[in-house]
Amino acid sequence: MPITISVRKNGPYLLSGDLGELALTDPDGNPYDIAGKPMIALCRCGASANRPFCDGEHGKIGFEAAEAAGDAS
């Protein structure tokens, strides 16, 4: 099953699929252990205490994303 990345409106990036094929590392190159997880949520608001993973803080701070498919950046 391919890895799919979905953008949640005003929320995180959701990654699902065969995450065993995904290499997710910290700035020092150390891998995050995501083996066996069917889905992970990556923070895009910057307020998570568990970055790079989402902890729901976006809802508390009122994060509003401007991006949508097809928007010119």
C-alpha positions as CSV (number, residue, x, y, z in Angstrom):
1,M,0.0,0.0,0.0
2,P,1.5,3.4,-1.0
3,I,2.2,6.1,1.6
4,T,-0.5,8.8,1.3
5,I,-0.1,12.3,2.7
6,S,-3.4,14.2,3.4
7,V,-3.6,17.7,4.6
8,R,-6.2,18.3,7.2
9,K,-7.9,21.7,7.1
10,N,-6.3,23.9,9.7
11,G,-4.7,20.7,11.1
12,P,-1.8,18.3,10.6
13,Y,-0.4,16.3,7.7
14,L,-1.7,12.8,8.0
15,L,0.5,10.0,6.7
16,S,-0.9,6.6,6.1
17,G,-0.1,3.4,4.2
18,D,3.0,1.2,4.5
19,L,4.9,3.5,7.0
20,G,7.5,0.8,7.3
21,E,8.8,2.1,4.0
22,L,9.1,5.6,5.3
23,A,12.4,7.0,6.8
24,L,11.6,9.8,9.2
25,T,14.6,11.3,11.0
26,D,15.3,14.2,13.3
27,P,17.8,16.9,12.4
28,D,20.7,14.8,13.6
29,G,19.7,11.9,11.4
30,N,18.3,9.7,14.2
31,P,15.2,7.8,13.1
32,Y,11.8,8.1,14.7
33,D,10.2,4.7,15.6
34,I,7.0,4.6,13.6
35,A,7.1,0.9,12.8
36,G,3.7,-0.8,13.1
37,K,1.8,2.5,13.2
38,P,-1.1,2.6,10.6
39,M,-1.0,6.4,10.6
40,I,0.9,9.4,11.9
41,A,0.1,13.1,12.1
42,L,2.8,15.6,11.6
43,C,2.5,19.1,13.0
44,R,2.3,22.0,10.7
45,C,1.2,24.8,13.1
46,G,4.5,24.7,15.0
47,A,2.8,24.7,18.4
48,S,3.0,20.9,19.2
49,A,5.0,20.0,22.3
50,N,5.7,16.6,20.6
51,R,7.1,17.9,17.2
52,P,7.3,16.7,14.6
53,F,4.2,14.9,15.6
54,C,0.8,16.7,16.1
55,D,-0.6,16.8,19.6
56,G,-3.8,18.7,18.8
57,E,-2.4,22.1,19.9
58,H,-3.5,23.6,16.5
59,G,-7.1,23.6,17.8
60,K,-6.2,25.4,21.0
61,I,-4.3,28.2,19.3
62,G,-6.7,28.7,16.4
63,F,-4.3,27.7,13.7
64,E,-5.6,28.7,10.2
65,A,-3.8,27.4,7.2
66,A,-4.0,29.3,3.9
67,E,-2.8,26.5,1.6
68,A,-5.1,24.5,-0.6
69,A,-4.5,22.4,-3.7
70,G,-4.1,24.6,-6.7
71,D,-3.1,27.7,-4.7
72,A,-0.2,29.5,-6.3
73,S,2.6,30.1,-3.8
